[in-house]
Amino acid sequence: MTDLLAGGPGRAPGQVPDGTTATLRFDDGTEQAVRAVAITEEIASGQHEVAVTTDSPLGLALAGHRAGDTISYQTPDGEVRAQVLSLEFPGDRA
């Protein structure tokens, strides 16, 4: 309980931490920066296109990866692949 009060909720196994930012390059060459959020209400107005939930297919695909890795995840239109160009966790920022 003390840990929760001091640092907020812990990281869920198999998920990236809330606030993680990633830059991805998709197979079509486009690049997109995204920010992972744990709760959809945390997505700021106008930021829905660059925010993903930590338990979404893309959020889950980022778990356990680092810059240089290739990830894949399922969408309604089929599998999407992307190279992780950068991955920054909340504690990494100074």
C-alpha positions as CSV (number, residue, x, y, z in Angstrom):
1,M,0.0,0.0,0.0
2,T,2.8,2.4,0.8
3,D,4.4,1.8,-2.6
4,L,1.1,2.6,-4.3
5,L,0.7,5.8,-2.3
6,A,4.3,6.9,-3.0
7,G,4.5,6.0,-6.7
8,G,1.1,5.4,-8.0
9,P,0.0,2.1,-9.5
10,G,2.7,-0.3,-10.5
11,R,3.3,-1.4,-14.1
12,A,1.0,-4.2,-15.3
13,P,2.9,-7.3,-16.5
14,G,3.1,-7.4,-20.3
15,Q,2.3,-3.7,-20.7
16,V,4.3,-0.6,-21.2
17,P,4.0,1.9,-18.4
18,D,1.5,4.8,-18.6
19,G,3.2,7.8,-20.2
20,T,5.6,5.8,-22.4
21,T,6.3,7.5,-25.7
22,A,7.3,5.7,-28.9
23,T,8.2,6.7,-32.4
24,L,7.3,4.1,-35.0
25,R,8.0,3.7,-38.8
26,F,5.4,1.7,-40.5
27,D,5.9,-0.5,-43.6
28,D,4.6,2.2,-45.9
29,G,7.4,4.5,-44.6
30,T,5.2,6.8,-42.5
31,E,6.4,7.7,-39.0
32,Q,4.2,8.3,-36.0
33,A,4.9,9.3,-32.5
34,V,2.5,7.8,-29.9
35,R,2.0,8.1,-26.2
36,A,0.6,5.2,-24.1
37,V,-2.0,6.0,-21.5
38,A,-3.6,3.6,-19.0
39,I,-7.0,5.3,-19.0
40,T,-8.7,6.8,-22.0
41,E,-9.8,9.8,-20.0
42,E,-6.1,10.7,-19.7
43,I,-6.0,11.5,-23.5
44,A,-5.9,15.2,-23.9
45,S,-8.4,17.0,-26.3
46,G,-7.0,16.8,-29.8
47,Q,-4.5,14.0,-28.9
48,H,-6.7,10.9,-29.8
49,E,-4.7,10.3,-33.0
50,V,-1.4,10.1,-31.1
51,A,-2.5,8.3,-28.0
52,V,-2.9,4.5,-27.5
53,T,-4.0,2.7,-24.4
54,T,-1.5,0.5,-22.6
55,D,-3.8,-2.6,-23.2
56,S,-4.6,-1.9,-26.9
57,P,-3.1,-4.1,-29.5
58,L,-0.4,-1.5,-30.3
59,G,0.2,-0.8,-26.6
60,L,0.6,-4.5,-25.9
61,A,2.9,-5.0,-29.0
62,L,5.3,-2.4,-27.6
63,A,5.8,-4.3,-24.3
64,G,9.2,-5.9,-23.9
65,H,10.6,-4.1,-27.0
66,R,13.2,-1.4,-27.6
67,A,14.4,0.9,-30.3
68,G,15.4,-1.1,-33.4
69,D,12.9,-3.9,-32.9
70,T,10.1,-4.6,-35.3
71,I,6.6,-5.1,-33.8
72,S,3.3,-6.4,-35.2
73,Y,-0.2,-6.2,-34.0
74,Q,-3.7,-6.9,-35.3
75,T,-6.2,-4.2,-36.5
76,P,-9.6,-4.6,-38.0
77,D,-7.9,-4.2,-41.4
78,G,-5.3,-6.9,-40.7
79,E,-1.8,-7.2,-39.3
80,V,0.3,-4.0,-39.1
81,R,4.1,-4.1,-38.8
82,A,6.3,-1.2,-37.6
83,Q,9.9,-0.6,-36.6
84,V,10.4,1.0,-33.2
85,L,12.6,4.1,-33.8
86,S,12.5,5.2,-30.2
87,L,10.9,4.1,-26.9
88,E,11.0,6.4,-23.9
89,F,9.6,5.3,-20.5
90,P,8.3,7.9,-18.0
91,G,11.3,7.4,-15.6
92,D,13.8,8.0,-18.5
93,R,12.9,11.7,-18.8
94,A,14.9,14.1,-16.7
